[in-house]
Amino acid sequence: MSVKIEDQLKEKILNVAKKNPKGISHKDITAAIPEVSSAELVPVINELLQQEYFDLFNQNGVLVYKLKAQTSKQAVKGADNEEKVVYNLIEEAGNKGIWIRDIRVRSNLANTQLTKVLKNLESKKVIKAVKCVNASKKKVYMLYNLEPDRSISGGAWYQDQDFESEFVDILNVQCHRFLSQRADKIKNNPRGPIVGRTQSYATANEVQKYITDLGISKVELDVEDVITILNTLVYDGKAESSVYPDGSKVYRAIDPLIPAPGLVQVPCGVCPLIHSCDSTGLVTPQTCVYMKEWLE
């Protein structure tokens, strides 16, 4: 088989794999390319495996070839020197990104030339520009598949560079409610006040699970996000923290020095579904779980 025919056959096999992202078997390949014998296909498939185009899996006794996602390195392979220099600088910056001025200084490229290179890399989906929450007009560049660092994106508390104060308030109330409910359950503990006090503490993982089960967050909150909210409760005098002998930090609700306003005590004041609540429909005061818990 000539090199040209082999390259054409590789292209056909790769096209079949692209149309079937979940993977293809040898039978799928022979069905898609019936004009080529199985004996001719085997060495070409093996070469594609050696060149790391495929991941090989065994599904119910059948070998399945799954096309690997193109890496950024492969995307810039064969690019000119300017693109490679800029790519390496951006890759080196990691998920904190690098400012265009720093790229220009370190690459020694002219403005127009650098702008062209960045646009080319963005069009190939190799890099992306991300706006910083602490400087709205400042953009940094990072590899396309990276998740921006919290110092850049603002984490769960920012949406399109705007601080979600209402969302934070809702989480604050729900975290405090969880701690308060736990404290109420163990009041007058038959094993004594010291045991009751110890059992009233909750870990950040337990609070995170409670928030996740409520389904009030559109974004996935990790334990660090919940710890941030719990710390605000401590600063506000609504909770206290302690450390277990194993080093884990725990939290419990305490009576605040100043009583909370009535609107905050009623679930409606911080309910995430307040705008959808009506006398009829899916969300009503009569069927409200939050109201039922509060009245109990």
Secondary structure, 3 states (H helix, E strand, C coil): CCHHHHHHHHHHHHHHHHHCCCCEEHHHHHHHCCCCCHHHHHHHHHHHHHCCCEEEEEECCEEEEEECCCCHHHHCCCCCHHHHHHHHHHHHHHHHCEEHHHHHHHHCCCHHHHHHHHHHHHHCCCEEEEEECCEEEEEEEEECCCCCCHHHHCHHHEECCEECHHHHHHHHHHHHHHHHHHHHHCCCCCCCHHHHHHHCCEEHHHHHHHHHHHCCCCCCCCHHHHHHHHHHHHHCCCEEEEECCCCCEEEEECCCCCCCCHHHHCHHHHCCCHHHCCCCCCCCHHHCHHHHHHHC
